[in-house]
């Protein structure tokens, strides 16, 4: 009988030691692939500037959410027994999220750079036509 109580006590103690504290609720912002950003970009013109600023704001918000999620995970890690492994996993998750956001940011920069180059080429073409008409 005592042996059974001892085993029951050990299993309940083991379960209590391995329980995971509840994770805080963190809002996540959906991420978009760089190719989807290129496809969704409006044609050159007045609609491009507001779209770019909205997308940059979305990326900034997602970056802040990823950093906030890491801070919350880091706090939870310090309450666990295996702190280093938990911190490593939290860093890996943050790095993956930030890498994806960096790719999106690079895609936005590329779109903006291409549109500016197109605009500059049009200006040069118009300037050459005006010079040829003289």
DSSP file (Angstrom, degrees, kcal/mol; ACC not computed):
  #  RESIDUE AA STRUCTURE BP1 BP2  ACC     N-H-->O    O-->H-N    N-H-->O    O-->H-N    TCO  KAPPA ALPHA  PHI   PSI    X-CA   Y-CA   Z-CA
    1    1 A X     >        0   0    0      0, 0.0     4,-2.2     0, 0.0     5,-0.2   0.000 360.0 360.0 360.0 -45.0    0.0    0.0    0.0
    2    2 A X  H  >  +     0   0    0      1,-0.2     4,-2.7     2,-0.2     5,-0.2   0.885 360.0  55.6 -64.9 -36.7    2.8    2.4    0.9
    3    3 A X  H  > S+     0   0    0      1,-0.2     4,-2.1     2,-0.2    -1,-0.2   0.901 107.9  48.9 -61.4 -40.5    4.6    1.5   -2.3
    4    4 A X  H  > S+     0   0    0      2,-0.2     4,-2.3     1,-0.2    -2,-0.2   0.900 111.8  48.2 -66.9 -41.9    1.4    2.4   -4.3
    5    5 A X  H  X S+     0   0    0     -4,-2.2     4,-2.6     2,-0.2    -2,-0.2   0.891 110.5  52.4 -64.8 -39.4    1.1    5.8   -2.5
    6    6 A X  H  X S+     0   0    0     -4,-2.7     4,-2.3     2,-0.2    -2,-0.2   0.912 110.9  46.6 -63.5 -42.5    4.8    6.5   -3.1
    7    7 A X  H  X S+     0   0    0     -4,-2.1     4,-2.5     2,-0.2    -2,-0.2   0.909 112.6  50.2 -65.7 -42.3    4.4    5.8   -6.8
    8    8 A X  H  X S+     0   0    0     -4,-2.3     4,-2.2     1,-0.2    -2,-0.2   0.903 111.1  49.2 -62.4 -41.8    1.3    8.0   -6.9
    9    9 A X  H  X S+     0   0    0     -4,-2.6     4,-2.2     2,-0.2    -2,-0.2   0.913 111.5  49.1 -63.8 -43.6    3.1   10.8   -5.1
   10   10 A X  H  X S+     0   0    0     -4,-2.3     4,-2.6     2,-0.2    -2,-0.2   0.899 111.4  48.7 -64.3 -41.7    6.1   10.6   -7.5
   11   11 A X  H  X S+     0   0    0     -4,-2.5     4,-2.3     2,-0.2    -1,-0.2   0.901 112.7  47.3 -68.0 -38.9    3.9   10.6  -10.6
   12   12 A X  H  X S+     0   0    0     -4,-2.2     4,-2.0     2,-0.2    -1,-0.2   0.888 113.4  48.9 -69.0 -36.2    1.9   13.6   -9.4
   13   13 A X  H  X S+     0   0    0     -4,-2.2     4,-2.0     2,-0.2    -2,-0.2   0.907 111.5  49.8 -66.3 -42.0    5.1   15.4   -8.5
   14   14 A X  H  X S+     0   0    0     -4,-2.6     4,-1.4     1,-0.2    -2,-0.2   0.894 110.7  49.6 -63.1 -40.4    6.6   14.6  -11.9
   15   15 A X  H  X S+     0   0    0     -4,-2.3     4,-0.6     1,-0.2    -1,-0.2   0.879 110.1  51.0 -66.6 -37.1    3.5   15.9  -13.6
   16   16 A X  H  < S+     0   0    0     -4,-2.0     3,-0.4     1,-0.2    -1,-0.2   0.860 109.3  51.0 -68.6 -34.4    3.6   19.1  -11.6
   17   17 A X  H  < S+     0   0    0     -4,-2.0    64,-0.2     1,-0.2    -1,-0.2   0.802 113.2  44.4 -72.9 -28.4    7.2   19.7  -12.5
   18   18 A X  H  < S+     0   0    0     -4,-1.4    -1,-0.2    -5,-0.2    -2,-0.2   0.455  83.7 119.5 -97.0  -0.2    6.7   19.3  -16.2
   19   19 A X     <  -     0   0    0     -4,-0.6     2,-0.5    -3,-0.4    -3,-0.0  -0.384  60.6-132.4 -68.0 144.9    3.5   21.4  -16.5
   20   20 A X        -     0   0    0     -2,-0.1     3,-0.1    60,-0.0    -1,-0.1  -0.841  18.0-122.4 -99.7 127.6    3.8   24.3  -18.8
   21   21 A X        -     0   0    0     -2,-0.5    55,-0.0    55,-0.1    58,-0.0  -0.354  43.8 -87.8 -64.7 150.6    2.6   27.7  -17.5
   22   22 A X        -     0   0    0      1,-0.1     2,-0.3    54,-0.0    -1,-0.1  -0.324  42.2-123.3 -62.9 139.7   -0.1   29.3  -19.6
   23   23 A X        -     0   0    0     -3,-0.1    -1,-0.1     1,-0.1     2,-0.1  -0.617  27.5-111.1 -82.1 140.1    1.2   31.4  -22.5
   24   24 A X        -     0   0    0     -2,-0.3     2,-0.5     1,-0.1    -1,-0.1  -0.399  36.7-101.9 -68.9 149.6    0.0   35.0  -22.6
   25   25 A X        -     0   0    0     -2,-0.1     2,-0.4     2,-0.0    -1,-0.1  -0.614  45.0-179.0 -75.4 119.2   -2.3   35.9  -25.5
   26   26 A X        -     0   0    0     -2,-0.5     2,-0.3    -3,-0.0    39,-0.0  -0.982  24.9-127.3-122.8 129.4   -0.3   37.7  -28.1
   27   27 A X        -     0   0    0     -2,-0.4     2,-0.4     1,-0.0    42,-0.1  -0.553  24.5-152.1 -76.2 138.2   -2.0   39.0  -31.3
   28   28 A X        -     0   0    0     -2,-0.3     2,-0.5    41,-0.0    34,-0.1  -0.869   6.0-141.2-112.1 146.1   -0.2   37.9  -34.5
   29   29 A X        -     0   0    0     -2,-0.4    37,-0.0    33,-0.1    36,-0.0  -0.905  29.9-114.2-103.6 127.4   -0.2   39.7  -37.7
   30   30 A X        -     0   0    0     -2,-0.5     2,-0.3     1,-0.1    32,-0.1  -0.327  30.3-136.2 -63.0 141.7   -0.5   37.5  -40.8
   31   31 A X        -     0   0    0     31,-0.0     2,-0.4    28,-0.0    -1,-0.1  -0.669  10.9-148.5 -99.0 156.0    2.6   37.5  -42.9
   32   32 A X        -     0   0    0     -2,-0.3     2,-0.1    68,-0.1    72,-0.0  -0.935  20.5-112.6-124.3 143.0    2.7   37.7  -46.7
   33   33 A X     >  -     0   0    0     -2,-0.4     4,-1.8     1,-0.1     5,-0.1  -0.414  26.8-118.7 -72.6 152.6    5.2   36.1  -49.1
   34   34 A X  H  > S+     0   0    0      1,-0.2     4,-2.1     2,-0.2     5,-0.1   0.868 115.0  53.3 -59.2 -37.0    7.4   38.5  -51.0
   35   35 A X  H  > S+     0   0    0      1,-0.2     4,-2.3     2,-0.2    -1,-0.2   0.892 106.3  52.5 -66.6 -37.7    6.0   37.3  -54.4
   36   36 A X  H  > S+     0   0    0      1,-0.2     4,-2.1     2,-0.2    -1,-0.2   0.868 107.5  53.0 -64.8 -35.1    2.5   37.9  -53.2
   37   37 A X  H  X S+     0   0    0     -4,-1.8     4,-1.0     2,-0.2    -2,-0.2   0.927 109.1  48.4 -63.5 -44.3    3.6   41.5  -52.3
   38   38 A X  H  < S+     0   0    0     -4,-2.1     3,-0.4     1,-0.2    -2,-0.2   0.899 113.8  47.0 -62.9 -39.6    4.9   42.0  -55.8
   39   39 A X  H  < S+     0   0    0     -4,-2.3    -1,-0.2     1,-0.2    -2,-0.2   0.846 113.2  48.3 -70.5 -33.4    1.7   40.6  -57.3
   40   40 A X  H  < S+     0   0    0     -4,-2.1    -1,-0.2    -5,-0.2    -2,-0.2   0.567  83.4 115.6 -84.7  -8.9   -0.5   42.7  -55.1
   41   41 A X     <  -     0   0    0     -4,-1.0     3,-0.1    -3,-0.4     7,-0.1  -0.381  68.6-122.2 -64.3 134.0    1.3   46.0  -55.8
   42   42 A X        -     0   0    0      5,-0.2     3,-0.1     1,-0.1    -1,-0.1  -0.325  36.8 -89.3 -70.0 159.6   -0.8   48.6  -57.6
   43   43 A X        -     0   0    0      1,-0.2     5,-0.2    -2,-0.0     4,-0.2  -0.214  62.2 -71.1 -64.3 162.7    0.4   49.9  -60.9
   44   44 A X  S    S+     0   0    0      3,-0.1     2,-0.3    -3,-0.1    -1,-0.2  -0.199  94.1  68.2 -54.4 143.1    2.7   53.0  -60.9
   45   45 A X  S >> S-     0   0    0     -3,-0.1     3,-1.0     1,-0.1     4,-0.6  -0.963 101.5 -32.3 144.0-159.0    0.8   56.1  -59.9
   46   46 A X  H 3> S+     0   0    0     -2,-0.3     4,-0.7     1,-0.2     3,-0.2   0.758 125.2  61.2 -69.2 -25.3   -0.8   57.8  -57.0
   47   47 A X  H 3> S+     0   0    0     -4,-0.2     4,-1.4     1,-0.2    -1,-0.2   0.681  91.6  68.9 -77.0 -16.3   -2.1   54.5  -55.5
   48   48 A X  H <> S+     0   0    0     -3,-1.0     4,-2.9    -5,-0.2     5,-0.2   0.922  92.5  54.4 -70.9 -44.1    1.5   53.2  -55.0
   49   49 A X  H  X S+     0   0    0     -4,-0.6     4,-2.3     1,-0.2     5,-0.2   0.925 111.2  43.2 -60.8 -48.3    2.6   55.5  -52.3
   50   50 A X  H  X S+     0   0    0     -4,-0.7     4,-2.3     1,-0.2    -1,-0.2   0.890 114.5  51.8 -65.3 -35.2   -0.3   54.9  -49.8
   51   51 A X  H  X S+     0   0    0     -4,-1.4     4,-2.5     2,-0.2    -2,-0.2   0.934 110.3  48.2 -64.5 -45.2   -0.1   51.1  -50.5
   52   52 A X  H  X S+     0   0    0     -4,-2.9     4,-2.6     1,-0.2    -2,-0.2   0.915 112.3  48.3 -61.7 -43.3    3.7   51.1  -49.8
   53   53 A X  H  X S+     0   0    0     -4,-2.3     4,-2.1    -5,-0.2    -1,-0.2   0.886 111.9  49.9 -66.9 -36.3    3.3   53.1  -46.6
   54   54 A X  H  X S+     0   0    0     -4,-2.3     4,-2.1     2,-0.2    -2,-0.2   0.910 112.5  47.1 -66.7 -41.0    0.4   50.7  -45.4
   55   55 A X  H  X S+     0   0    0     -4,-2.5     4,-2.4     2,-0.2    -2,-0.2   0.894 111.3  50.8 -67.5 -39.5    2.5   47.7  -46.2
   56   56 A X  H  X S+     0   0    0     -4,-2.6     4,-2.4     1,-0.2    -1,-0.2   0.892 110.1  50.3 -64.8 -37.9    5.5   49.1  -44.4
   57   57 A X  H  X S+     0   0    0     -4,-2.1     4,-2.5     2,-0.2    -2,-0.2   0.896 109.6  51.2 -65.3 -39.2    3.3   49.9  -41.4
   58   58 A X  H  X S+     0   0    0     -4,-2.1     4,-2.4     2,-0.2    -2,-0.2   0.913 111.0  47.7 -63.4 -42.7    2.0   46.3  -41.5
   59   59 A X  H  X S+     0   0    0     -4,-2.4     4,-2.4     2,-0.2    -2,-0.2   0.908 112.3  49.5 -64.9 -42.0    5.6   44.9  -41.5
   60   60 A X  H  X S+     0   0    0     -4,-2.4     4,-2.3     2,-0.2    -2,-0.2   0.911 111.5  48.9 -62.8 -42.4    6.6   47.3  -38.6
   61   61 A X  H  X S+     0   0    0     -4,-2.5     4,-2.2     1,-0.2    -2,-0.2   0.904 111.6  49.0 -64.5 -41.3    3.6   46.1  -36.6
   62   62 A X  H  X S+     0   0    0     -4,-2.4     4,-2.3     2,-0.2    -1,-0.2   0.880 110.1  51.8 -66.0 -37.2    4.4   42.5  -37.3
   63   63 A X  H  X S+     0   0    0     -4,-2.4     4,-2.3     2,-0.2    -2,-0.2   0.918 110.4  48.1 -64.9 -43.2    8.0   43.1  -36.2
   64   64 A X  H  X S+     0   0    0     -4,-2.3     4,-2.4     1,-0.2    -2,-0.2   0.887 111.0  51.4 -64.2 -38.3    6.9   44.7  -33.0
   65   65 A X  H  X S+     0   0    0     -4,-2.2     4,-2.7     2,-0.2    -2,-0.2   0.903 109.6  49.8 -65.0 -40.7    4.5   41.7  -32.4
   66   66 A X  H  X S+     0   0    0     -4,-2.3     4,-2.1     2,-0.2    -2,-0.2   0.908 112.6  46.8 -64.7 -41.5    7.3   39.2  -32.9
   67   67 A X  H  X S+     0   0    0     -4,-2.3     4,-2.3     2,-0.2    -2,-0.2   0.887 113.1  49.4 -67.8 -37.9    9.6   41.1  -30.5
   68   68 A X  H  X S+     0   0    0     -4,-2.4     4,-2.3     2,-0.2    -2,-0.2   0.900 110.0  50.7 -65.3 -41.0    6.7   41.3  -28.0
   69   69 A X  H  X S+     0   0    0     -4,-2.7     4,-2.6     1,-0.2    -2,-0.2   0.895 110.3  50.5 -62.7 -40.0    6.1   37.6  -28.4
   70   70 A X  H  X S+     0   0    0     -4,-2.1     4,-3.0     2,-0.2    -2,-0.2   0.918 108.9  51.1 -64.3 -42.7    9.8   36.9  -27.8
   71   71 A X  H  X S+     0   0    0     -4,-2.3     4,-2.0     2,-0.2    -2,-0.2   0.909 112.5  46.3 -61.7 -41.3    9.8   39.1  -24.6
   72   72 A X  H  X S+     0   0    0     -4,-2.3     4,-2.0     2,-0.2    -2,-0.2   0.918 114.1  47.6 -67.0 -42.6    6.8   37.2  -23.3
   73   73 A X  H  X S+     0   0    0     -4,-2.6     4,-2.3     1,-0.2    -2,-0.2   0.894 109.9  53.5 -63.9 -39.1    8.4   33.8  -24.2
   74   74 A X  H  X S+     0   0    0     -4,-3.0     4,-1.6     2,-0.2    -1,-0.2   0.902 107.7  50.6 -62.8 -41.1   11.6   34.9  -22.6
   75   75 A X  H  < S+     0   0    0     -4,-2.0     4,-0.4     1,-0.2    -1,-0.2   0.911 111.8  47.7 -62.7 -41.9    9.8   35.7  -19.3
   76   76 A X  H >< S+     0   0    0     -4,-2.0     3,-1.3     1,-0.2     4,-0.4   0.861 106.0  59.3 -67.3 -34.1    8.1   32.3  -19.3
   77   77 A X  H >< S+     0   0    0     -4,-2.3     3,-1.7     1,-0.3    -1,-0.2   0.880  97.4  58.9 -62.5 -37.3   11.4   30.6  -20.0
   78   78 A X  T 3< S+     0   0    0     -4,-1.6    -1,-0.3     1,-0.3    -2,-0.2   0.644 101.4  57.0 -69.6 -11.4   13.0   32.0  -16.9
   79   79 A X  T <  S+     0   0    0     -3,-1.3    -1,-0.3    -4,-0.4    -2,-0.2   0.509  96.8  81.9 -93.0  -6.0   10.2   30.2  -14.9
   80   80 A X  S <  S-     0   0    0     -3,-1.7     3,-0.3    -4,-0.4   -62,-0.1  -0.444  80.9-124.9 -96.2 169.5   11.1   26.8  -16.3
   81   81 A X  S    S+     0   0    0      1,-0.2     2,-1.5   -64,-0.2     3,-0.2   0.914 106.1  53.0 -78.3 -45.3   13.7   24.3  -15.3
   82   82 A X     >  +     0   0    0      1,-0.2     4,-1.7     2,-0.1    -1,-0.2  -0.598  68.8 160.0 -92.1  74.9   15.3   24.0  -18.8
   83   83 A X  H  >  +     0   0    0     -2,-1.5     4,-2.8    -3,-0.3     5,-0.2   0.918  65.8  51.9 -66.7 -46.9   15.9   27.7  -19.3
   84   84 A X  H  > S+     0   0    0     -3,-0.2     4,-2.3     1,-0.2    -1,-0.2   0.904 110.9  46.4 -62.6 -43.6   18.6   27.5  -22.0
   85   85 A X  H  > S+     0   0    0      2,-0.2     4,-2.2     1,-0.2    -1,-0.2   0.906 113.7  49.6 -65.1 -40.7   16.7   25.2  -24.3
   86   86 A X  H  X S+     0   0    0     -4,-1.7     4,-2.3     1,-0.2    -2,-0.2   0.921 111.6  48.2 -63.8 -44.1   13.5   27.3  -23.9
   87   87 A X  H  X S+     0   0    0     -4,-2.8     4,-2.5     1,-0.2    -2,-0.2   0.886 109.8  53.1 -63.8 -38.5   15.4   30.5  -24.7
   88   88 A X  H  X S+     0   0    0     -4,-2.3     4,-2.3    -5,-0.2    -1,-0.2   0.920 109.9  47.6 -63.2 -43.3   17.0   28.9  -27.7
   89   89 A X  H  X S+     0   0    0     -4,-2.2     4,-2.3     2,-0.2    -2,-0.2   0.905 111.5  50.5 -64.1 -41.3   13.6   27.9  -29.1
   90   90 A X  H  X S+     0   0    0     -4,-2.3     4,-2.3     1,-0.2    -2,-0.2   0.901 111.1  48.8 -63.9 -40.6   12.2   31.4  -28.4
   91   91 A X  H  X S+     0   0    0     -4,-2.5     4,-2.9     2,-0.2    -2,-0.2   0.897 109.9  51.9 -65.9 -39.9   15.2   32.9  -30.3
   92   92 A X  H  X S+     0   0    0     -4,-2.3     4,-2.3     2,-0.2    -2,-0.2   0.914 110.7  48.0 -62.2 -42.7   14.7   30.6  -33.2
   93   93 A X  H  X S+     0   0    0     -4,-2.3     4,-2.2     2,-0.2    -2,-0.2   0.920 113.8  46.9 -64.2 -43.3   11.0   31.5  -33.5
   94   94 A X  H  X S+     0   0    0     -4,-2.3     4,-2.9     1,-0.2     5,-0.2   0.924 111.9  50.6 -64.4 -43.5   11.8   35.2  -33.3
   95   95 A X  H  X S+     0   0    0     -4,-2.9     4,-2.4     1,-0.2    -2,-0.2   0.897 110.0  50.1 -62.3 -40.5   14.6   34.8  -35.9
   96   96 A X  H  X S+     0   0    0     -4,-2.3     4,-1.9     2,-0.2    -1,-0.2   0.920 113.5  45.6 -64.1 -43.4   12.3   33.0  -38.3
   97   97 A X  H  X S+     0   0    0     -4,-2.2     4,-2.1     1,-0.2    -2,-0.2   0.925 115.0  46.7 -66.0 -44.2    9.6   35.6  -38.0
   98   98 A X  H  X S+     0   0    0     -4,-2.9     4,-2.2     1,-0.2    -2,-0.2   0.847 109.7  54.3 -69.0 -33.1   12.0   38.5  -38.4
   99   99 A X  H  X S+     0   0    0     -4,-2.4     4,-2.0    -5,-0.2    -1,-0.2   0.916 109.3  47.8 -64.9 -41.9   13.7   36.8  -41.4
  100  100 A X  H  X S+     0   0    0     -4,-1.9     4,-1.8     1,-0.2    -2,-0.2   0.904 112.4  49.1 -65.2 -40.2   10.4   36.5  -43.1
  101  101 A X  H  X S+     0   0    0     -4,-2.1     4,-2.4     1,-0.2    -1,-0.2   0.868 108.3  54.2 -66.8 -35.3    9.6   40.1  -42.3
  102  102 A X  H  X S+     0   0    0     -4,-2.2     4,-2.5     2,-0.2    -1,-0.2   0.899 106.5  51.8 -64.6 -40.1   13.0   41.2  -43.6
  103  103 A X  H  X S+     0   0    0     -4,-2.0     4,-2.0     2,-0.2    -1,-0.2   0.893 110.3  49.0 -62.7 -39.3   12.3   39.4  -46.9
  104  104 A X  H  X S+     0   0    0     -4,-1.8     4,-2.3     2,-0.2    -2,-0.2   0.910 110.5  50.5 -65.4 -41.5    9.0   41.3  -47.2
  105  105 A X  H  X S+     0   0    0     -4,-2.4     4,-2.3     1,-0.2    -2,-0.2   0.899 109.7  50.3 -63.9 -40.4   10.7   44.6  -46.5
  106  106 A X  H  X S+     0   0    0     -4,-2.5     4,-2.2     2,-0.2    -1,-0.2   0.878 109.1  52.1 -64.3 -37.4   13.3   43.8  -49.2
  107  107 A X  H  X S+     0   0    0     -4,-2.0     4,-2.3     2,-0.2    -2,-0.2   0.900 109.4  49.5 -65.3 -40.1   10.5   43.1  -51.6
  108  108 A X  H  X S+     0   0    0     -4,-2.3     4,-2.5     2,-0.2    -2,-0.2   0.909 110.5  50.4 -64.4 -41.3    8.8   46.4  -50.8
  109  109 A X  H  X S+     0   0    0     -4,-2.3     4,-2.6     1,-0.2    -2,-0.2   0.898 110.2  50.5 -62.4 -39.6   12.1   48.2  -51.3
  110  110 A X  H  X S+     0   0    0     -4,-2.2     4,-2.6     2,-0.2    -2,-0.2   0.911 109.8  49.6 -65.1 -42.5   12.5   46.5  -54.7
  111  111 A X  H  X S+     0   0    0     -4,-2.3     4,-2.3     2,-0.2    -2,-0.2   0.938 113.4  46.4 -60.7 -46.8    9.0   47.5  -55.8
  112  112 A X  H  X S+     0   0    0     -4,-2.5     4,-2.3     1,-0.2    -2,-0.2   0.905 112.7  49.8 -63.6 -41.5    9.7   51.1  -54.8
  113  113 A X  H  X S+     0   0    0     -4,-2.6     4,-2.2     2,-0.2    -1,-0.2   0.908 111.3  48.9 -64.2 -42.6   13.1   51.1  -56.5
  114  114 A X  H  X S+     0   0    0     -4,-2.6     4,-2.5     2,-0.2    -2,-0.2   0.911 111.6  48.9 -64.0 -42.4   11.6   49.6  -59.7
  115  115 A X  H  X S+     0   0    0     -4,-2.3     4,-2.3     1,-0.2    -1,-0.2   0.893 111.5  49.2 -67.5 -38.6    8.8   52.2  -59.8
  116  116 A X  H  X S+     0   0    0     -4,-2.3     4,-2.5     2,-0.2    -1,-0.2   0.898 111.1  50.2 -66.1 -38.8   11.2   55.1  -59.2
  117  117 A X  H  X S+     0   0    0     -4,-2.2     4,-2.5     2,-0.2    -2,-0.2   0.910 110.6  49.6 -65.1 -41.7   13.5   53.8  -62.0
  118  118 A X  H  X S+     0   0    0     -4,-2.5     4,-2.1     2,-0.2    -2,-0.2   0.919 112.0  48.5 -61.6 -43.1   10.5   53.5  -64.4
  119  119 A X  H  X S+     0   0    0     -4,-2.3     4,-2.2     1,-0.2    -2,-0.2   0.913 111.5  49.3 -64.2 -42.6    9.4   57.1  -63.5
  120  120 A X  H  X S+     0   0    0     -4,-2.5     4,-2.4     1,-0.2    -1,-0.2   0.897 109.6  51.7 -65.2 -39.7   12.9   58.4  -64.0
  121  121 A X  H  X S+     0   0    0     -4,-2.5     4,-2.4     2,-0.2    -1,-0.2   0.890 109.3  50.7 -63.6 -39.1   13.2   56.6  -67.4
  122  122 A X  H  X S+     0   0    0     -4,-2.1     4,-2.6     2,-0.2    -2,-0.2   0.914 109.9  50.3 -63.4 -41.9    9.9   58.2  -68.5
  123  123 A X  H  X S+     0   0    0     -4,-2.2     4,-2.2     1,-0.2    -2,-0.2   0.920 111.9  47.0 -62.9 -42.8   11.2   61.6  -67.4
  124  124 A X  H  X S+     0   0    0     -4,-2.4     4,-2.4     2,-0.2    -1,-0.2   0.887 111.4  51.6 -65.9 -38.2   14.4   61.2  -69.4
  125  125 A X  H  X S+     0   0    0     -4,-2.4     4,-2.3     2,-0.2    -2,-0.2   0.917 111.0  47.4 -64.2 -43.5   12.4   60.0  -72.4
  126  126 A X  H  X S+     0   0    0     -4,-2.6     4,-2.4     1,-0.2    -2,-0.2   0.893 111.3  51.5 -64.3 -39.0   10.1   63.0  -72.3
  127  127 A X  H  X S+     0   0    0     -4,-2.2     4,-2.1     2,-0.2    -2,-0.2   0.900 110.0  48.9 -64.9 -40.8   13.2   65.3  -71.9
  128  128 A X  H  X S+     0   0    0     -4,-2.4     4,-2.2     2,-0.2    -2,-0.2   0.888 110.9  50.4 -67.0 -38.9   14.8   63.7  -75.0
  129  129 A X  H  X S+     0   0    0     -4,-2.3     4,-1.8     2,-0.2    -2,-0.2   0.916 110.5  49.4 -63.8 -42.3   11.6   64.1  -77.0
  130  130 A X  H  X S+     0   0    0     -4,-2.4     4,-0.6     1,-0.2    -2,-0.2   0.892 112.2  48.2 -64.7 -38.2   11.4   67.7  -76.1
  131  131 A X  H >< S+     0   0    0     -4,-2.1     3,-0.5     1,-0.2    -1,-0.2   0.856 110.5  51.7 -70.1 -34.1   15.0   68.2  -77.0
  132  132 A X  H 3< S+     0   0    0     -4,-2.2    -1,-0.2     1,-0.2    -2,-0.2   0.805 104.1  57.9 -72.3 -29.0   14.5   66.4  -80.4
  133  133 A X  H 3<        0   0    0     -4,-1.8    -1,-0.2     1,-0.2    -2,-0.2   0.674 360.0 360.0 -75.3 -16.6   11.5   68.6  -81.2
  134  134 A X    <<        0   0    0     -4,-0.6    -1,-0.2    -3,-0.5    -2,-0.1   0.467 360.0 360.0 -75.6 360.0   13.5   71.8  -81.0
